[in-house]
Amino acid sequence: MADPELEAIRQRRMQELMAQQGVGTQQNTDQQKSQDDAKREADERRQMMLTQILTSEARAREVTSSTTSNSAAEFIALDI
């Protein structure tokens, strides 16, 4: 029913698409890792800055607010 040449073309194309997805997945993984690293570094810099600026009492309040509401803690940190 199906032409053998047409079937061979379909198989090659399917292999090409699968190979492209494999490469794309690796690139996405690398990109995600880079984004995660950048976010972690930004969080570390923010914590270091807050440690230098805030008093121990203010740091305790910041920790308490970050455990109850992460968005509230970010808002407070941005306000500083």
N, C-alpha and C positions, 0 to 999 in steps of 0.2 A: 504494500500500500504506500508506504513512505519511501521517498527516494533516498538511497543510501548516502548520496552526496549531500543532500539537504540535512539529513540526520547528522552527518559529520560536522557540518557548519554549525548546527545547533549545539552540538557537544562542545566544540571549540569556544563558541561564544559564551556558553554557560561556564566553562572553565575560566575564561577571561573575567567574567563578572564576579565569580567567586574569588579570584585572585585580587581583584580590585577591592572587594569588600574586606578581605584580609588585611591589605595594606591600609585601608581607611580605618579599620578598627585599631590597628597599631598606632596610627597617627592620633586618633581620638584618645587613646589611652595615654599617650605621651602628653597631649594637650591638657587632658584632665589632671595629670600629675603635676604639670607646670602650674596650672591654676591653683591646685591644692597647696603647692609649695609657696606660691605667692601669697595666698590667703593666710597661711600659717605664719609666714614672716611678718606680714602686716599686723596680725594679732600679737605676735611677740613684741614688735616695736611699740604698739599701743599700750601693752601691759607695762613695758619698761618706762614709757613716758608717764603713765599714770602713777607708777611707783615713785618716780622722782618728784612729781607734782603734788600728789595727795598726801595728807597726813595719815597716820595709821588709823585714826578713827574714820576718816573719809574712805580709806581703802576698805575697811570693814563694811561700811554701808554700801560701797560699790559691789563688793562680793555678794552681800545679801541680796541686793537688787538684781544682780546677774543670775542668781540661783532661782529667783522667783519669776523674773521676766527678762529674757535675753534682749528683747527689743528695747525695753526701758533702760537697761544698762548701757546699750549702745547709744541711745539718745542722750543719756547723762554724760557719757564719755565724749560725745561729739560736742556737747555744750561746754565742756571744759576747754 
